[in-house]
Amino acid sequence: MTTPDRAKKPPRRTAERILDHSLALFNRYGEPNVSTNAISADLNISPGNLYYHYPAKETLVNALVSRYEAALTEALTAAGPTDDAEGAWNLVPGLLRLAWNYRFIFRDLNDLLTRNRQLETRCQAALAVQQAAVRERVVRLCVIDGAPLCDEDASALSVSIVVLLTYWLSYEYVRDPRHALEPDNADAAVRHGTRQVMALLWPYLSAERRRQLRPEGGRPSSPAA
């Protein structure tokens, strides 16, 4: 006679817990300053258990970058059509929030790229995806004297926006290393970065687009503004 299976709550996968704790520690202290022993101690597991899932810290970093890449795809999809002004505007705080959630990548980017050749290729690809998405919206939404931007101007504006999105948190960190990237400052960092991107875009928006984003002379309708 067989014993029926007992109903069990699915255990949280150790591999996912390791990633969650690693992300929190990397974000808080910087990836170079967090050892695998510190991660295992934070999780209250043995170093051997951690190495079973992630044989090296580089493997952990690459797994977190995979999470970032998936979240980036979701953020770009959620922005909607390229000619939707409000969707394009809301994309900016979405990308900044994503950068904040994975801020160890952006704060330690140069160091990570030096040590991790796989990451070099993946970051270039992610940058190209963002560049293409921003440029599509710039081409569809921005004008000079009522006419669409030429290719050269559209590319230059797109690059400026992507540079700001990529290095905004580095600027925040340099401005105030002890406090800027603490968890409580997430909303302020996203809000300030969004405002800077809008300063780049605003001169190239038609009066109609400006009204869409700033109804009745108020602030832009983005929740992060």
Secondary structure, 3 states (H helix, E strand, C coil): CCCCCCCCCCCCCHHHHHHHHHHHHHHHHCHHHCCHHHHHHHHCCCHHHHHHHCCCHHHHHHHHHHHHHHHHHHHHHHCCCCCCHHHHHHHHHHHHHHHHHCHHHHHCHHHHHHHCHHHHHHHHHHHHHHHHHHHHHHHHHEEECCEECCHHHHHHHHHHHHHHHHHHHHHHHHHCCCCCCCHHHHHHHHHHHHHHHHHHHHHHECHHHHHHHCHHHCCCCCCCC
